[in-house]
Amino acid sequence: MSDTTDYIDQFIKNIGLNLAGFEKLGAALLSLGYLYYVNSAQVDTLEVLGISNGNETPEQIIVNGQRLVLLGYITLYIVSVKRLEEKEFLNSVRESNINITPYEAVSISYLISVFANLLRLDAFIQIQNAENEEQ
């Protein structure tokens, strides 16, 4: 029985480590994506001031940033689903009494963020296309 308990403990530990790594990745993608927003605003400012800013337009930069943000939210959604499954597993295998409601709420909120960011990406692409047509 001890071997089984040790195996389960190691299994759960590995899940936690893997999820933490993916959570870092999701947060990094979000951070990097939002840095693109800052860069886009800077390029936009330079354009307003009539200063040459290179080849990329603010719209192109923000679309690229939004893609990274979307990937970040998708990653965090996957992590939240896996964390929920981990807690459900603990409840069933160890007969724990973990309240999974907050884990469900986190998962649902990330899913909503994924859909919201899909809409935002589509809108930014439309804006980029409209700007390209005007030029």
Disulfide bonds with the S-S distance in Angstrom:
none
